C-alpha cells in the first residue's frame, strides 16, 4: 500500500469507525477488563522472567531466549509463530506471530522489540520490585511493552474476541542496534506493514503531569559523515596560495554552515565526533578514532560524524541538498566529501494516524479513562514503527510507562500495564470488527 492510498484509507477510516463505537463498553469489552485484571499476576511474572534474561542486542542467544519465552505465550492463543534468523546481519533475529481471523476486519500489526541496550557485561541485570514500581534492564524499553502485547491478546482470547481478529505481532531483535544491511534487517517488518491496515507500536508510553500522551508522529534519523583533506606543511604557510586553509578549517567551515543554514522547525543536526590532524583516522564502526598533530603543522585530514533528525521525507531531502551544497563550496587547497549511512524514515502525522488516535480516545471515554493528546515528535526518538508508516496507519507509544530508559535504574510503573493492555484489547477488538 503506498502512502497516498494509506492516507486515503486513513480518511475513510476516520469516518468508518463510527458504527463500531459505543457510549459504554460492550459486554465483550467488560469481559476484557475482567480478564486483564485477573491476568495481572501472570503478566508481572512474565515481565520478571523477561527482564532477568539478558537480551542485549549483541547477546544473540539471550535475544533468542526472550523470543522463545514470548513464543510460549502466543502459540496457546492460536498464533503461528516463526523465528526469522538474522545472524547474517550480525544480530539474533525477529519473532513474527500471525493470528488468522475471519478476514473481514482491519488487519492489525503489533510492533515491539526483544533486545535492550544492556549487554551481559552491564552491572544492571535483575528485576526488582517495590510496590507498584519495578526496575530492571529494558523493563520499560521494551519488555513492559511486550508484556502489554501478551496481556491484551490473552484477554481477547479469554473473552472470546480474538477468534475473528487478523493480527500479526512482530518483535524485532535489534531495535536498539540494528543489523546491517538495514534493508535486510527490516525486510520482514516492512512486509508486515504492507500486509496490515493498522500498526500499533508498543514503545514506552509518555506520561507527563499525570496525563498519558499518544504518538502519531516520529522524526526519522540519518547518520552522516564529513571527511576533509588539505595540504599539509609548515603553519607559516597557512592561508597562503601553496597550502591554503588545511583540513581542519575546511571541516569547521562546513559544520558552522550546517549550524547556521540548516535549522528549521522539527529538524536537528548533531555533531557527535570530530577528529583532525596529520593524520586523523576513524576506527572500524565509526565510534572511535585517532588523530595526531603539532601546533606548527597544517592539518592534512579531518572527519566529523553525527546524525540528522527530520519530520518527513521531504524535509530530509531538503536538508541533504543543503548539506551537499555547503560541502561543495571548498576553501582553497582543500577537499570535502559527505556520506549518509542507513537511516530510519520519518513517521509523519497523517490523517490516518490521527483517526486512530480519535478511535483510541473514544475507547478512553467509554472506559472512563482520560483523553490522550498528541505528543511532540521532536521529543521522541526514532523507532521501528517508522518502517511501516508508508504502508499503514500507525499509533505509537502504547507500551508501559517508565523512566530512565537506557540507564542503570530504568523503572516501570506496574500500574500502567493493565491500563495499557485494556486500551489495546478494546481498540483491537473494535478495529477487528470494522470492515476492511
C-alpha positions in Angstrom: 0.0 0.0 0.0 1.5 3.3 -1.0 1.3 6.4 1.3 -1.4 8.1 -0.9 -3.5 5.0 -0.6 -2.8 4.7 3.1 -3.8 8.4 3.6 -7.0 7.9 1.7 -7.7 4.8 3.7 -7.0 6.8 6.8 -9.5 9.5 5.9 -12.1 6.8 5.2 -11.1 5.0 8.4 -11.9 8.1 10.4 -15.5 8.0 9.1 -16.0 4.3 9.1 -15.1 3.8 12.8 -18.4 5.3 13.9 -20.6 2.2 13.6 -18.2 0.2 15.9 -18.3 2.8 18.8 -20.4 2.5 21.9 -21.4 5.0 24.5 -20.4 2.4 27.1 -18.2 -0.7 26.9 -20.0 -3.7 25.4 -20.4 -6.9 27.4 -17.4 -8.3 25.5 -15.3 -5.3 26.5 -16.4 -5.7 30.1 -15.1 -9.3 29.9 -11.8 -7.9 28.5 -11.5 -5.7 31.6 -12.1 -8.6 33.9 -9.7 -10.8 32.0 -6.9 -8.3 32.2 -7.4 -7.7 35.9 -7.3 -11.4 36.6 -4.2 -11.8 34.4 -2.0 -9.4 36.2 -0.1 -11.9 38.4 0.8 -13.8 35.1 1.8 -10.5 33.4 4.1 -9.5 36.3 5.7 -12.9 36.5 6.3 -12.9 32.7 7.8 -9.4 33.0 10.2 -10.6 35.7 11.3 -13.6 33.6 11.8 -11.4 30.5 13.8 -8.8 32.4 16.0 -11.4 34.2 17.0 -12.9 30.8 19.7 -10.6 29.4 18.9 -9.7 25.8 21.4 -7.0 24.9 21.4 -6.5 21.1 24.7 -8.3 20.8 23.8 -11.2 23.0 22.3 -13.3 20.2 21.5 -16.3 22.4 19.8 -14.1 25.0 17.6 -12.3 22.4 16.6 -15.7 21.1 15.8 -16.9 24.6 13.4 -14.0 25.1 11.8 -14.8 21.8 11.2 -18.3 22.9 9.5 -17.1 26.1 7.1 -15.0 24.0 6.5 -17.9 21.6 5.4 -20.0 24.6 2.8 -17.2 25.4 1.4 -16.8 21.9 1.2 -20.3 20.5 -1.5 -21.4 23.0 -3.6 -18.4 21.8 -3.7 -19.8 18.3 -0.8 -17.8 16.8 1.5 -19.3 14.2 5.0 -18.3 15.4 8.1 -18.0 13.3 11.6 -17.1 14.2 13.4 -15.2 11.5 17.1 -15.8 11.8 19.2 -12.6 11.3 22.7 -13.8 12.1 23.7 -12.8 8.6 23.2 -9.2 9.7 25.1 -9.7 12.9 22.0 -9.9 15.1 19.9 -12.7 16.5 16.6 -12.4 14.6 12.9 -11.5 14.9 9.8 -13.2 16.2 6.8 -13.0 13.8 3.5 -14.4 15.1 0.3 -14.5 13.0 -3.3 -15.0 14.1 -5.7 -15.7 11.2 -9.2 -14.4 11.8 -12.2 -14.2 9.5 -10.5 -11.9 7.0 -13.2 -9.3 7.2 -12.0 -6.8 9.8 -9.0 -4.5 9.8 -5.6 -6.2 9.8 -3.7 -5.2 12.9 0.1 -5.2 13.3 1.6 -5.1 16.8 5.2 -4.0 17.0 7.7 -4.3 19.8 11.3 -5.5 20.4 13.1 -8.2 22.3 16.5 -6.6 22.7 17.8 -4.0 25.2 20.9 -1.7 25.4 22.2 -3.6 28.4 24.8 -6.3 27.3 25.9 -9.2 29.6 28.8 -7.1 31.0 26.4 -4.4 32.4 26.2 -4.4 36.2 22.4 -3.8 35.8 20.9 -7.2 35.2 18.0 -8.1 37.6 14.3 -7.4 38.1 13.5 -5.7 41.5 10.0 -4.7 42.7 9.0 -2.1 45.3 5.2 -1.7 45.4 3.9 -0.5 42.1 7.4 0.3 40.8 9.9 -2.1 39.4 13.4 -1.7 38.0 15.4 -3.8 35.6 17.3 -3.7 32.3 14.9 -2.9 29.4 11.9 -3.1 31.7 10.2 -0.2 30.0 12.1 -0.3 26.8 10.7 -2.6 25.7 9.9 -5.6 27.8 7.0 -3.9 29.5 5.6 -3.2 26.0 6.0 -6.9 25.1 4.1 -7.9 28.3 1.3 -5.5 27.3 1.0 -7.1 23.9 0.8 -10.6 25.5 -1.7 -9.4 28.2 -4.0 -7.8 25.7 -4.0 -10.9 23.5 -4.5 -13.2 26.4 -7.5 -11.1 27.5 -9.0 -11.2 24.0 -8.6 -14.9 23.9 -10.3 -15.3 27.3 -13.1 -13.0 26.4 -13.7 -14.7 23.0 -12.9 -11.6 20.9 -9.6 -12.9 19.5 -11.2 -15.6 17.4 -12.2 -13.5 14.4 -9.2 -11.0 14.5 -6.5 -10.9 11.9 -3.4 -9.9 13.9 0.4 -10.1 13.3 3.0 -9.5 16.0 6.5 -8.5 15.0 9.1 -8.3 17.8 12.5 -7.3 16.4 15.7 -8.5 18.0 17.8 -5.5 17.0 15.8 -2.3 17.6 18.4 -0.8 19.9 21.3 -1.6 17.5 20.1 -2.5 14.0 21.8 -5.2 12.0 23.3 -4.5 8.6 22.4 -4.1 5.9 19.4 -2.3 7.2 17.2 -3.3 4.2 17.7 -6.9 5.2 17.3 -6.3 8.9 13.9 -4.6 8.4 12.6 -6.5 5.4 10.2 -8.7 7.4 8.8 -5.7 9.4 8.2 -3.8 6.2 6.4 -6.8 4.7 4.2 -7.0 7.8 3.4 -3.3 7.3 2.4 -3.9 3.8 0.0 -6.7 5.0 -1.5 -4.5 7.7 -4.2 -1.8 7.7 -3.2 -0.5 11.1 0.0 -0.7 13.1 0.2 -0.3 16.8 3.7 0.2 18.4 4.5 -0.7 22.0 7.4 1.5 22.8 7.3 3.4 26.1 4.1 5.4 27.0 4.7 9.1 27.6 3.3 10.3 30.9 3.7 14.0 31.8 2.0 15.8 34.7 -0.2 12.8 35.3 -1.5 12.6 31.7 -1.0 9.9 29.2 0.1 11.0 25.7 -0.1 9.2 22.3 2.4 9.3 19.5 1.1 9.9 16.0 4.5 11.1 14.6 8.2 10.3 15.0 11.1 12.0 13.4 13.4 10.0 11.2 17.1 9.8 11.8 20.0 9.6 9.4 23.7 9.3 10.3 26.2 11.4 8.2 30.0 11.8 7.9 32.0 14.7 6.5 35.7 14.0 5.6 38.0 16.8 4.6 41.6 16.9 3.3 44.1 19.7 3.0 47.7 20.4 2.0 50.0 19.7 5.0 53.1 21.8 5.7 54.6 24.4 7.9 52.0 26.5 9.7 53.7 29.7 8.5 52.1 28.9 5.1 48.5 28.6 6.2 46.1 30.8 4.3 48.7 31.2 1.6 48.5 30.1 -2.1 50.6 27.0 -1.6 48.9 25.5 1.4 45.5 27.1 1.6 43.5 26.5 4.7 44.0 22.9 5.7 41.6 20.1 6.6 40.6 21.5 10.0 39.5 24.9 8.7 37.5 23.2 5.9 35.7 20.9 8.4 34.9 23.8 10.8 33.6 25.9 7.8 31.2 23.1 6.9 30.0 22.4 10.4 29.4 26.1 11.1 27.5 26.5 7.9 25.4 23.5 8.9 24.6 25.2 12.2 23.7 28.5 10.5 21.8 27.3 7.4 20.0 24.1 8.2 17.8 24.8 11.3 14.1 24.8 10.7 11.1 23.5 12.8 11.5 19.8 13.8 15.0 19.4 12.2 18.1 18.9 14.3 21.6 18.1 13.3 24.1 16.9 15.9 27.9 16.5 15.6 28.9 13.6 17.8 32.5 13.0 16.9 35.3 15.2 15.4 38.9 14.4 14.6 41.6 16.5 12.8 45.3 16.4 12.4 48.1 14.7 10.4 46.9 12.1 10.3 43.3 11.7 11.5 41.6 8.3 11.1 38.4 6.6 12.2 38.3 3.1 13.7 36.0 0.5 12.1 32.5 1.2 13.2 33.0 4.9 13.3 32.6 5.4 17.1 36.3 5.9 17.8 39.4 7.2 16.1 42.8 8.8 16.5 44.5 12.0 15.5 48.0 13.4 15.8 49.4 16.8 15.0 51.5 19.7 16.2 50.7 23.4 16.5 53.0 24.3 13.7 51.7 21.8 11.1 48.7 22.4 8.9 46.2 19.6 9.3 46.0 17.0 6.4 42.8 15.2 7.4 39.7 15.8 9.4 36.5 14.0 9.9 33.2 14.5 11.7 30.2 12.2 12.3 26.7 13.0 13.5 23.0 12.5 13.0 20.2 14.4 11.5 16.6 14.1 12.6 13.7 15.2 10.4 9.9 15.3 10.4 9.3 14.0 6.9 11.0 12.6 3.8 10.6 16.0 2.1 12.4 17.7 5.0 15.2 15.2 4.9 15.7 15.6 1.2 15.7 19.3 1.5 18.3 19.2 4.3 20.5 16.7 2.4 20.6 19.0 -0.6 21.6 22.0 1.6 24.4 19.9 3.2 25.7 18.8 -0.2 25.8 22.4 -1.4 27.6 23.6 1.7 30.2 20.8 1.5 30.9 21.5 -2.2 32.0 25.1 -1.6 35.6 24.3 -0.7 38.2 26.6 0.9 41.3 26.9 -1.2 43.5 23.8 -1.4 41.0 21.6 0.4 38.5 18.9 -0.5 35.5 17.5 1.3 33.1 14.7 0.9 29.7 14.0 2.6 28.3 10.5 3.1 25.0 9.3 4.6 24.5 6.0 6.3 21.4 3.8 6.6 18.5 5.8 8.0 15.3 5.4 9.9 12.5 7.0 7.9 10.2 9.6 9.5 6.7 8.8 10.6 4.7 11.8 9.6 1.5 12.8 11.4 -1.1 11.7 8.8 -4.8 12.0 8.9 -5.0 8.2 9.2 -2.7 8.2 12.3 -4.9 10.9 13.8 -8.0 8.9 13.1 -6.5 6.1 15.1 -5.9 8.4 18.0 -9.6 9.6 17.7 -10.7 6.0 17.9 -8.4 5.4 20.9 -9.9 8.5 22.6 -13.4 7.1 22.1 -12.2 3.9 23.8 -10.8 6.0 26.6 -14.1 7.9 27.0 -16.1 4.6 27.1 -13.7 3.1 29.6 -13.7 6.1 31.8 -10.0 7.0 31.0 -8.7 10.5 30.3 -8.3 11.7 26.7 -4.8 11.4 25.3 -3.2 14.2 23.3 -0.6 14.2 20.6 3.0 14.1 22.0 5.6 16.4 20.3 7.5 14.2 17.8 10.6 16.3 18.4 10.7 14.8 21.9 10.6 11.2 20.8 13.4 9.1 19.3 13.2 7.0 16.1 11.6 3.6 16.3 10.7 0.5 14.2 7.2 1.9 13.6 8.6 4.3 11.1 9.4 1.4 8.7 5.7 0.7 8.3 4.4 4.2 8.2 4.5 4.4 4.4 2.0 1.5 4.2 -0.3 1.5 7.2 -1.8 4.0 9.6 0.2 4.0 12.8 -0.3 4.8 16.5 2.8 4.6 18.6 3.9 4.8 22.3 1.3 2.2 23.5 3.8 0.5 25.8 4.3 0.8 29.6 5.1 4.0 31.4 8.6 4.2 32.7 11.6 6.4 33.5 15.3 6.3 32.9 15.3 4.2 29.7 18.8 3.2 28.6 20.3 3.9 32.0 21.0 1.9 35.1 17.9 2.1 37.3 15.4 2.0 34.5 12.0 2.0 36.2 8.5 0.8 35.2 5.1 1.9 36.6 3.5 -1.5 37.0 0.0 0.1 37.2 0.4 1.2 33.6 0.4 -2.4 32.4 -3.3 -3.2 32.9 -4.3 0.3 31.8 -2.4 0.0 28.5 -3.4 -3.7 28.0 -7.1 -2.7 28.4 -6.8 0.2 25.9 -5.2 -2.1 23.4 -7.6 -5.0 23.8 -10.6 -2.8 23.3 -9.1 -0.8 20.4 -8.0 -4.0 18.6 -11.5 -5.6 19.2 -13.1 -2.6 17.6 -10.7 -2.5 14.7 -11.2 -6.2 14.1 -15.0 -5.6 13.8 -14.5 -2.7 11.4 -14.8 -3.9 7.7 -11.7 -3.5 5.6 
